[in-house]
Structures are given as C-alpha cells and as structure tokens.
Amino acid sequence: MGIEIGGLLGLLLLVANVYAIIRTAGSHAGALAKAVWIVAILILPVFGLLAWLLFGPKG
C-alpha cells in the first residue's frame, strides 16, 4: 500500500472519529456515558469507532 493510500485512509479515519466524538458530545446520553464513549474512540480509534457505530448513543 502506497503512502498516498495510507494517508488517505488515515485522514478518513480521523474525520470519522471527529464526527463520532461530535455526535457523542451532542447526544442525550448521560455525562458518564459520553465520557466513556469519547475515551474509547480516542484510545482505540478503529475499534472504538466500530463499537460506537454499533452500540453508541443514538440520539
């Protein structure tokens, strides 16, 4: 995989993580739930994002 592809995938992951964090911060979930999801997304960018997509706050 060339550096161009890797850089593009990294940028897409960054954008998706920022989107997930913004959506989580604006959700109606409790403060503790928001904090846990945001920390999970930051510490485990790929797995945290996938978990958020599947199980995260929906509103």
PDB file of N, CA, C, O and CB in Angstrom:
ATOM      1  N   MET A   1       0.855  -1.167   0.000  1.00  0.00           N
ATOM      2  CA  MET A   1       0.000   0.000   0.000  1.00  0.00           C
ATOM      3  C   MET A   1       0.900   1.228   0.000  1.00  0.00           C
ATOM      4  O   MET A   1       1.792   1.356   0.838  1.00  0.00           O
ATOM      5  CB  MET A   1      -0.972  -0.001   1.224  1.00  0.00           C
ATOM      6  N   GLY A   2       0.664   2.113  -0.929  1.00  0.00           N
ATOM      7  CA  GLY A   2       1.471   3.310  -1.036  1.00  0.00           C
ATOM      8  C   GLY A   2       1.156   4.310   0.062  1.00  0.00           C
ATOM      9  O   GLY A   2       0.139   4.209   0.747  1.00  0.00           O
ATOM     10  N   ILE A   3       2.044   5.270   0.212  1.00  0.00           N
ATOM     11  CA  ILE A   3       1.854   6.282   1.246  1.00  0.00           C
ATOM     12  C   ILE A   3       0.607   7.125   0.976  1.00  0.00           C
ATOM     13  O   ILE A   3      -0.018   7.632   1.908  1.00  0.00           O
ATOM     14  CB  ILE A   3       3.088   7.184   1.336  1.00  0.00           C
ATOM     15  N   GLU A   4       0.250   7.271  -0.300  1.00  0.00           N
ATOM     16  CA  GLU A   4      -0.941   8.058  -0.629  1.00  0.00           C
ATOM     17  C   GLU A   4      -2.200   7.378  -0.104  1.00  0.00           C
ATOM     18  O   GLU A   4      -3.080   8.035   0.453  1.00  0.00           O
ATOM     19  CB  GLU A   4      -1.046   8.265  -2.149  1.00  0.00           C
ATOM     20  N   ILE A   5      -2.284   6.061  -0.283  1.00  0.00           N
ATOM     21  CA  ILE A   5      -3.449   5.301   0.177  1.00  0.00           C
ATOM     22  C   ILE A   5      -3.494   5.288   1.702  1.00  0.00           C
ATOM     23  O   ILE A   5      -4.552   5.499   2.295  1.00  0.00           O
ATOM     24  CB  ILE A   5      -3.415   3.853  -0.374  1.00  0.00           C
ATOM     25  N   GLY A   6      -2.361   5.044   2.329  1.00  0.00           N
ATOM     26  CA  GLY A   6      -2.303   5.026   3.789  1.00  0.00           C
ATOM     27  C   GLY A   6      -2.663   6.375   4.382  1.00  0.00           C
ATOM     28  O   GLY A   6      -3.367   6.450   5.389  1.00  0.00           O
ATOM     29  N   GLY A   7      -2.181   7.440   3.759  1.00  0.00           N
ATOM     30  CA  GLY A   7      -2.506   8.784   4.230  1.00  0.00           C
ATOM     31  C   GLY A   7      -3.975   9.100   4.073  1.00  0.00           C
ATOM     32  O   GLY A   7      -4.575   9.728   4.944  1.00  0.00           O
ATOM     33  N   LEU A   8      -4.560   8.670   2.966  1.00  0.00           N
ATOM     34  CA  LEU A   8      -5.981   8.903   2.724  1.00  0.00           C
ATOM     35  C   LEU A   8      -6.831   8.124   3.726  1.00  0.00           C
ATOM     36  O   LEU A   8      -7.807   8.655   4.256  1.00  0.00           O
ATOM     37  CB  LEU A   8      -6.355   8.509   1.285  1.00  0.00           C
ATOM     38  N   LEU A   9      -6.466   6.869   3.985  1.00  0.00           N
ATOM     39  CA  LEU A   9      -7.203   6.073   4.964  1.00  0.00           C
ATOM     40  C   LEU A   9      -7.079   6.672   6.362  1.00  0.00           C
ATOM     41  O   LEU A   9      -8.049   6.687   7.120  1.00  0.00           O
ATOM     42  CB  LEU A   9      -6.699   4.626   4.963  1.00  0.00           C
ATOM     43  N   GLY A  10      -5.908   7.156   6.699  1.00  0.00           N
ATOM     44  CA  GLY A  10      -5.712   7.807   7.993  1.00  0.00           C
ATOM     45  C   GLY A  10      -6.551   9.063   8.131  1.00  0.00           C
ATOM     46  O   GLY A  10      -7.130   9.321   9.187  1.00  0.00           O
ATOM     47  N   LEU A  11      -6.614   9.844   7.063  1.00  0.00           N
ATOM     48  CA  LEU A  11      -7.433  11.056   7.073  1.00  0.00           C
ATOM     49  C   LEU A  11      -8.911  10.715   7.214  1.00  0.00           C
ATOM     50  O   LEU A  11      -9.630  11.373   7.965  1.00  0.00           O
ATOM     51  CB  LEU A  11      -7.199  11.871   5.797  1.00  0.00           C
ATOM     52  N   LEU A  12      -9.369   9.692   6.496  1.00  0.00           N
ATOM     53  CA  LEU A  12     -10.769   9.272   6.603  1.00  0.00           C
ATOM     54  C   LEU A  12     -11.087   8.779   8.015  1.00  0.00           C
ATOM     55  O   LEU A  12     -12.160   9.072   8.541  1.00  0.00           O
ATOM     56  CB  LEU A  12     -11.078   8.167   5.575  1.00  0.00           C
ATOM     57  N   LEU A  13     -10.178   8.046   8.626  1.00  0.00           N
ATOM     58  CA  LEU A  13     -10.379   7.580   9.996  1.00  0.00           C
ATOM     59  C   LEU A  13     -10.439   8.760  10.964  1.00  0.00           C
ATOM     60  O   LEU A  13     -11.269   8.777  11.873  1.00  0.00           O
ATOM     61  CB  LEU A  13      -9.257   6.612  10.405  1.00  0.00           C
ATOM     62  N   LEU A  14      -9.572   9.732  10.774  1.00  0.00           N
ATOM     63  CA  LEU A  14      -9.582  10.921  11.621  1.00  0.00           C
ATOM     64  C   LEU A  14     -10.905  11.665  11.507  1.00  0.00           C
ATOM     65  O   LEU A  14     -11.490  12.051  12.519  1.00  0.00           O
ATOM     66  CB  LEU A  14      -8.424  11.849  11.252  1.00  0.00           C
ATOM     67  N   VAL A  15     -11.379  11.869  10.285  1.00  0.00           N
ATOM     68  CA  VAL A  15     -12.648  12.564  10.070  1.00  0.00           C
ATOM     69  C   VAL A  15     -13.797  11.782  10.706  1.00  0.00           C
ATOM     70  O   VAL A  15     -14.669  12.374  11.341  1.00  0.00           O
ATOM     71  CB  VAL A  15     -12.907  12.766   8.560  1.00  0.00           C
ATOM     72  N   ALA A  16     -13.805  10.469  10.542  1.00  0.00           N
ATOM     73  CA  ALA A  16     -14.866   9.640  11.128  1.00  0.00           C
ATOM     74  C   ALA A  16     -14.828   9.703  12.653  1.00  0.00           C
ATOM     75  O   ALA A  16     -15.880   9.756  13.291  1.00  0.00           O
ATOM     76  CB  ALA A  16     -14.731   8.179  10.657  1.00  0.00           C
ATOM     77  N   ASN A  17     -13.647   9.697  13.242  1.00  0.00           N
ATOM     78  CA  ASN A  17     -13.536   9.778  14.697  1.00  0.00           C
ATOM     79  C   ASN A  17     -13.992  11.137  15.215  1.00  0.00           C
ATOM     80  O   ASN A  17     -14.679  11.205  16.234  1.00  0.00           O
ATOM     81  CB  ASN A  17     -12.099   9.510  15.135  1.00  0.00           C
ATOM     82  N   VAL A  18     -13.625  12.210  14.538  1.00  0.00           N
ATOM     83  CA  VAL A  18     -14.076  13.544  14.944  1.00  0.00           C
ATOM     84  C   VAL A  18     -15.598  13.625  14.856  1.00  0.00           C
ATOM     85  O   VAL A  18     -16.241  14.168  15.754  1.00  0.00           O
ATOM     86  CB  VAL A  18     -13.422  14.641  14.062  1.00  0.00           C
ATOM     87  N   TYR A  19     -16.176  13.093  13.786  1.00  0.00           N
ATOM     88  CA  TYR A  19     -17.632  13.060  13.628  1.00  0.00           C
ATOM     89  C   TYR A  19     -18.281  12.284  14.778  1.00  0.00           C
ATOM     90  O   TYR A  19     -19.275  12.736  15.346  1.00  0.00           O
ATOM     91  CB  TYR A  19     -18.014  12.427  12.271  1.00  0.00           C
ATOM     92  N   ALA A  20     -17.727  11.125  15.121  1.00  0.00           N
ATOM     93  CA  ALA A  20     -18.277  10.310  16.207  1.00  0.00           C
ATOM     94  C   ALA A  20     -18.197  11.045  17.537  1.00  0.00           C
ATOM     95  O   ALA A  20     -19.131  10.979  18.336  1.00  0.00           O
ATOM     96  CB  ALA A  20     -17.535   8.972  16.301  1.00  0.00           C
ATOM     97  N   ILE A  21     -17.106  11.736  17.783  1.00  0.00           N
ATOM     98  CA  ILE A  21     -16.952  12.481  19.036  1.00  0.00           C
ATOM     99  C   ILE A  21     -17.955  13.622  19.106  1.00  0.00           C
ATOM    100  O   ILE A  21     -18.565  13.844  20.153  1.00  0.00           O
ATOM    101  CB  ILE A  21     -15.519  13.025  19.172  1.00  0.00           C
ATOM    102  N   ILE A  22     -18.135  14.346  18.015  1.00  0.00           N
ATOM    103  CA  ILE A  22     -19.100  15.450  17.992  1.00  0.00           C
ATOM    104  C   ILE A  22     -20.511  14.932  18.204  1.00  0.00           C
ATOM    105  O   ILE A  22     -21.274  15.513  18.977  1.00  0.00           O
ATOM    106  CB  ILE A  22     -19.014  16.219  16.665  1.00  0.00           C
ATOM    107  N   ARG A  23     -20.872  13.840  17.524  1.00  0.00           N
ATOM    108  CA  ARG A  23     -22.212  13.253  17.689  1.00  0.00           C
ATOM    109  C   ARG A  23     -22.418  12.746  19.112  1.00  0.00           C
ATOM    110  O   ARG A  23     -23.506  12.893  19.669  1.00  0.00           O
ATOM    111  CB  ARG A  23     -22.423  12.102  16.688  1.00  0.00           C
ATOM    112  N   THR A  24     -21.394  12.155  19.701  1.00  0.00           N
ATOM    113  CA  THR A  24     -21.498  11.653  21.067  1.00  0.00           C
ATOM    114  C   THR A  24     -21.665  12.809  22.051  1.00  0.00           C
ATOM    115  O   THR A  24     -22.501  12.740  22.952  1.00  0.00           O
ATOM    116  CB  THR A  24     -20.260  10.816  21.429  1.00  0.00           C
ATOM    117  N   ALA A  25     -20.882  13.857  21.886  1.00  0.00           N
ATOM    118  CA  ALA A  25     -20.968  15.005  22.793  1.00  0.00           C
ATOM    119  C   ALA A  25     -22.339  15.671  22.718  1.00  0.00           C
ATOM    120  O   ALA A  25     -22.815  16.203  23.721  1.00  0.00           O
ATOM    121  CB  ALA A  25     -19.874  16.025  22.465  1.00  0.00           C
ATOM    122  N   GLY A  26     -22.977  15.654  21.562  1.00  0.00           N
ATOM    123  CA  GLY A  26     -24.284  16.281  21.399  1.00  0.00           C
ATOM    124  C   GLY A  26     -25.457  15.360  21.653  1.00  0.00           C
ATOM    125  O   GLY A  26     -26.605  15.774  21.494  1.00  0.00           O
ATOM    126  N   SER A  27     -25.201  14.118  22.046  1.00  0.00           N
ATOM    127  CA  SER A  27     -26.287  13.158  22.254  1.00  0.00           C
ATOM    128  C   SER A  27     -26.973  13.410  23.598  1.00  0.00           C
ATOM    129  O   SER A  27     -26.508  14.210  24.410  1.00  0.00           O
ATOM    130  CB  SER A  27     -25.750  11.709  22.189  1.00  0.00           C
ATOM    131  N   HIS A  28     -28.078  12.716  23.810  1.00  0.00           N
ATOM    132  CA  HIS A  28     -28.839  12.851  25.050  1.00  0.00           C
ATOM    133  C   HIS A  28     -28.382  11.859  26.114  1.00  0.00           C
ATOM    134  O   HIS A  28     -29.045  11.713  27.141  1.00  0.00           O
ATOM    135  CB  HIS A  28     -30.319  12.662  24.775  1.00  0.00           C
ATOM    136  N   ALA A  29     -27.293  11.196  25.895  1.00  0.00           N
ATOM    137  CA  ALA A  29     -26.761  10.237  26.872  1.00  0.00           C
ATOM    138  C   ALA A  29     -26.244  10.994  28.094  1.00  0.00           C
ATOM    139  O   ALA A  29     -26.009  12.201  28.037  1.00  0.00           O
ATOM    140  CB  ALA A  29     -25.624   9.367  26.243  1.00  0.00           C
ATOM    141  N   GLY A  30     -26.072  10.279  29.180  1.00  0.00           N
ATOM    142  CA  GLY A  30     -25.543  10.888  30.396  1.00  0.00           C
ATOM    143  C   GLY A  30     -24.080  11.277  30.236  1.00  0.00           C
ATOM    144  O   GLY A  30     -23.394  10.836  29.314  1.00  0.00           O
ATOM    145  N   ALA A  31     -23.627  12.109  31.153  1.00  0.00           N
ATOM    146  CA  ALA A  31     -22.254  12.614  31.078  1.00  0.00           C
ATOM    147  C   ALA A  31     -21.228  11.492  31.161  1.00  0.00           C
ATOM    148  O   ALA A  31     -20.230  11.509  30.441  1.00  0.00           O
ATOM    149  CB  ALA A  31     -22.004  13.620  32.192  1.00  0.00           C
ATOM    150  N   LEU A  32     -21.464  10.523  32.028  1.00  0.00           N
ATOM    151  CA  LEU A  32     -20.513   9.416  32.162  1.00  0.00           C
ATOM    152  C   LEU A  32     -20.471   8.579  30.889  1.00  0.00           C
ATOM    153  O   LEU A  32     -19.393   8.193  30.438  1.00  0.00           O
ATOM    154  CB  LEU A  32     -20.883   8.532  33.363  1.00  0.00           C
ATOM    155  N   ALA A  33     -21.625   8.298  30.312  1.00  0.00           N
ATOM    156  CA  ALA A  33     -21.673   7.517  29.070  1.00  0.00           C
ATOM    157  C   ALA A  33     -20.956   8.256  27.946  1.00  0.00           C
ATOM    158  O   ALA A  33     -20.222   7.646  27.168  1.00  0.00           O
ATOM    159  CB  ALA A  33     -23.135   7.223  28.667  1.00  0.00           C
ATOM    160  N   LYS A  34     -21.164   9.562  27.859  1.00  0.00           N
ATOM    161  CA  LYS A  34     -20.471  10.357  26.833  1.00  0.00           C
ATOM    162  C   LYS A  34     -18.963  10.274  27.021  1.00  0.00           C
ATOM    163  O   LYS A  34     -18.216  10.063  26.066  1.00  0.00           O
ATOM    164  CB  LYS A  34     -20.930  11.831  26.881  1.00  0.00           C
ATOM    165  N   ALA A  35     -18.526  10.443  28.267  1.00  0.00           N
ATOM    166  CA  ALA A  35     -17.090  10.417  28.550  1.00  0.00           C
ATOM    167  C   ALA A  35     -16.482   9.063  28.198  1.00  0.00           C
ATOM    168  O   ALA A  35     -15.396   8.998  27.622  1.00  0.00           O
ATOM    169  CB  ALA A  35     -16.831  10.739  30.026  1.00  0.00           C
ATOM    170  N   VAL A  36     -17.179   7.987  28.542  1.00  0.00           N
ATOM    171  CA  VAL A  36     -16.664   6.643  28.246  1.00  0.00           C
ATOM    172  C   VAL A  36     -16.550   6.439  26.746  1.00  0.00           C
ATOM    173  O   VAL A  36     -15.537   5.925  26.270  1.00  0.00           O
ATOM    174  CB  VAL A  36     -17.573   5.560  28.860  1.00  0.00           C
ATOM    175  N   TRP A  37     -17.574   6.834  25.989  1.00  0.00           N
ATOM    176  CA  TRP A  37     -17.530   6.664  24.533  1.00  0.00           C
ATOM    177  C   TRP A  37     -16.421   7.507  23.910  1.00  0.00           C
ATOM    178  O   TRP A  37     -15.709   7.031  23.026  1.00  0.00           O
ATOM    179  CB  TRP A  37     -18.881   7.035  23.912  1.00  0.00           C
ATOM    180  N   ILE A  38     -16.269   8.733  24.351  1.00  0.00           N
ATOM    181  CA  ILE A  38     -15.233   9.600  23.777  1.00  0.00           C
ATOM    182  C   ILE A  38     -13.845   9.046  24.074  1.00  0.00           C
ATOM    183  O   ILE A  38     -12.980   9.043  23.198  1.00  0.00           O
ATOM    184  CB  ILE A  38     -15.360  11.036  24.324  1.00  0.00           C
ATOM    185  N   VAL A  39     -13.622   8.579  25.293  1.00  0.00           N
ATOM    186  CA  VAL A  39     -12.326   7.984  25.642  1.00  0.00           C
ATOM    187  C   VAL A  39     -12.078   6.728  24.811  1.00  0.00           C
ATOM    188  O   VAL A  39     -10.963   6.509  24.336  1.00  0.00           O
ATOM    189  CB  VAL A  39     -12.266   7.646  27.151  1.00  0.00           C
ATOM    190  N   ALA A  40     -13.109   5.903  24.633  1.00  0.00           N
ATOM    191  CA  ALA A  40     -12.957   4.686  23.823  1.00  0.00           C
ATOM    192  C   ALA A  40     -12.596   5.028  22.384  1.00  0.00           C
ATOM    193  O   ALA A  40     -11.754   4.365  21.778  1.00  0.00           O
ATOM    194  CB  ALA A  40     -14.249   3.853  23.855  1.00  0.00           C
ATOM    195  N   ILE A  41     -13.225   6.057  21.838  1.00  0.00           N
ATOM    196  CA  ILE A  41     -12.936   6.464  20.456  1.00  0.00           C
ATOM    197  C   ILE A  41     -11.513   7.000  20.342  1.00  0.00           C
ATOM    198  O   ILE A  41     -10.830   6.744  19.350  1.00  0.00           O
ATOM    199  CB  ILE A  41     -13.947   7.533  19.980  1.00  0.00           C
ATOM    200  N   LEU A  42     -11.067   7.737  21.348  1.00  0.00           N
ATOM    201  CA  LEU A  42      -9.723   8.313  21.302  1.00  0.00           C
ATOM    202  C   LEU A  42      -8.630   7.265  21.523  1.00  0.00           C
ATOM    203  O   LEU A  42      -7.596   7.302  20.856  1.00  0.00           O
ATOM    204  CB  LEU A  42      -9.596   9.410  22.344  1.00  0.00           C
ATOM    205  N   ILE A  43      -8.848   6.341  22.444  1.00  0.00           N
ATOM    206  CA  ILE A  43      -7.815   5.356  22.772  1.00  0.00           C
ATOM    207  C   ILE A  43      -7.758   4.233  21.742  1.00  0.00           C
ATOM    208  O   ILE A  43      -6.676   3.759  21.396  1.00  0.00           O
ATOM    209  CB  ILE A  43      -8.066   4.773  24.159  1.00  0.00           C
ATOM    210  N   LEU A  44      -8.917   3.808  21.254  1.00  0.00           N
ATOM    211  CA  LEU A  44      -8.997   2.720  20.270  1.00  0.00           C
ATOM    212  C   LEU A  44      -9.678   3.253  19.012  1.00  0.00           C
ATOM    213  O   LEU A  44     -10.852   2.956  18.790  1.00  0.00           O
ATOM    214  CB  LEU A  44      -9.777   1.482  20.848  1.00  0.00           C
ATOM    215  N   PRO A  45      -8.990   4.018  18.193  1.00  0.00           N
ATOM    216  CA  PRO A  45      -9.650   4.717  17.087  1.00  0.00           C
ATOM    217  C   PRO A  45     -10.474   3.821  16.163  1.00  0.00           C
ATOM    218  O   PRO A  45     -11.606   4.171  15.832  1.00  0.00           O
ATOM    219  CB  PRO A  45      -8.627   5.422  16.278  1.00  0.00           C
ATOM    220  N   VAL A  46      -9.948   2.698  15.747  1.00  0.00           N
ATOM    221  CA  VAL A  46     -10.691   1.843  14.811  1.00  0.00           C
ATOM    222  C   VAL A  46     -11.780   1.074  15.551  1.00  0.00           C
ATOM    223  O   VAL A  46     -12.948   1.123  15.168  1.00  0.00           O
ATOM    224  CB  VAL A  46      -9.735   0.858  14.088  1.00  0.00           C
ATOM    225  N   PHE A  47     -11.397   0.365  16.613  1.00  0.00           N
ATOM    226  CA  PHE A  47     -12.366  -0.453  17.342  1.00  0.00           C
ATOM    227  C   PHE A  47     -13.365   0.410  18.105  1.00  0.00           C
ATOM    228  O   PHE A  47     -14.539   0.055  18.207  1.00  0.00           O
ATOM    229  CB  PHE A  47     -11.647  -1.391  18.309  1.00  0.00           C
ATOM    230  N   GLY A  48     -12.909   1.539  18.639  1.00  0.00           N
ATOM    231  CA  GLY A  48     -13.821   2.447  19.329  1.00  0.00           C
ATOM    232  C   GLY A  48     -14.862   3.013  18.384  1.00  0.00           C
ATOM    233  O   GLY A  48     -16.031   3.137  18.749  1.00  0.00           O
ATOM    234  N   LEU A  49     -14.449   3.359  17.170  1.00  0.00           N
ATOM    235  CA  LEU A  49     -15.384   3.873  16.172  1.00  0.00           C
ATOM    236  C   LEU A  49     -16.385   2.801  15.769  1.00  0.00           C
ATOM    237  O   LEU A  49     -17.581   3.073  15.669  1.00  0.00           O
ATOM    238  CB  LEU A  49     -14.630   4.382  14.938  1.00  0.00           C
ATOM    239  N   LEU A  50     -15.905   1.588  15.539  1.00  0.00           N
ATOM    240  CA  LEU A  50     -16.815   0.497  15.170  1.00  0.00           C
ATOM    241  C   LEU A  50     -17.805   0.198  16.296  1.00  0.00           C
ATOM    242  O   LEU A  50     -18.990  -0.014  16.038  1.00  0.00           O
ATOM    243  CB  LEU A  50     -16.018  -0.770  14.823  1.00  0.00           C
ATOM    244  N   ALA A  51     -17.331   0.179  17.532  1.00  0.00           N
ATOM    245  CA  ALA A  51     -18.223  -0.062  18.667  1.00  0.00           C
ATOM    246  C   ALA A  51     -19.242   1.060  18.786  1.00  0.00           C
ATOM    247  O   ALA A  51     -20.414   0.806  19.064  1.00  0.00           O
ATOM    248  CB  ALA A  51     -17.418  -0.192  19.975  1.00  0.00           C
ATOM    249  N   TRP A  52     -18.807   2.300  18.576  1.00  0.00           N
ATOM    250  CA  TRP A  52     -19.729   3.431  18.638  1.00  0.00           C
ATOM    251  C   TRP A  52     -20.798   3.312  17.557  1.00  0.00           C
ATOM    252  O   TRP A  52     -21.973   3.571  17.814  1.00  0.00           O
ATOM    253  CB  TRP A  52     -18.967   4.756  18.489  1.00  0.00           C
ATOM    254  N   LEU A  53     -20.395   2.924  16.356  1.00  0.00           N
ATOM    255  CA  LEU A  53     -21.368   2.770  15.272  1.00  0.00           C
ATOM    256  C   LEU A  53     -22.408   1.701  15.603  1.00  0.00           C
ATOM    257  O   LEU A  53     -23.583   1.856  15.272  1.00  0.00           O
ATOM    258  CB  LEU A  53     -20.653   2.417  13.965  1.00  0.00           C
ATOM    259  N   LEU A  54     -21.981   0.621  16.251  1.00  0.00           N
ATOM    260  CA  LEU A  54     -22.887  -0.482  16.555  1.00  0.00           C
ATOM    261  C   LEU A  54     -23.688  -0.275  17.840  1.00  0.00           C
ATOM    262  O   LEU A  54     -24.875  -0.599  17.883  1.00  0.00           O
ATOM    263  CB  LEU A  54     -22.105  -1.757  16.657  1.00  0.00           C
ATOM    264  N   PHE A  55     -23.058   0.257  18.879  1.00  0.00           N
ATOM    265  CA  PHE A  55     -23.680   0.273  20.203  1.00  0.00           C
ATOM    266  C   PHE A  55     -23.805   1.659  20.828  1.00  0.00           C
ATOM    267  O   PHE A  55     -24.375   1.788  21.912  1.00  0.00           O
ATOM    268  CB  PHE A  55     -22.901  -0.597  21.117  1.00  0.00           C
ATOM    269  N   GLY A  56     -23.291   2.688  20.180  1.00  0.00           N
ATOM    270  CA  GLY A  56     -23.248   4.019  20.771  1.00  0.00           C
ATOM    271  C   GLY A  56     -24.604   4.685  20.907  1.00  0.00           C
ATOM    272  O   GLY A  56     -25.616   4.153  20.450  1.00  0.00           O
ATOM    273  N   PRO A  57     -24.622   5.863  21.544  1.00  0.00           N
ATOM    274  CA  PRO A  57     -25.869   6.603  21.726  1.00  0.00           C
ATOM    275  C   PRO A  57     -26.493   6.954  20.380  1.00  0.00           C
ATOM    276  O   PRO A  57     -25.795   7.340  19.443  1.00  0.00           O
ATOM    277  CB  PRO A  57     -25.623   7.877  22.544  1.00  0.00           C
ATOM    278  N   LYS A  58     -27.789   6.820  20.297  1.00  0.00           N
ATOM    279  CA  LYS A  58     -28.485   7.008  19.022  1.00  0.00           C
ATOM    280  C   LYS A  58     -29.255   8.326  18.938  1.00  0.00           C
ATOM    281  O   LYS A  58     -30.063   8.492  18.025  1.00  0.00           O
ATOM    282  CB  LYS A  58     -29.433   5.864  18.793  1.00  0.00           C
ATOM    283  N   GLY A  59     -29.040   9.244  19.834  1.00  0.00           N
ATOM    284  CA  GLY A  59     -29.859  10.444  19.738  1.00  0.00           C
ATOM    285  C   GLY A  59     -29.220  11.701  20.116  1.00  0.00           C
ATOM    286  O   GLY A  59     -29.852  12.756  20.059  1.00  0.00           O
TER     287      GLY A  59
END
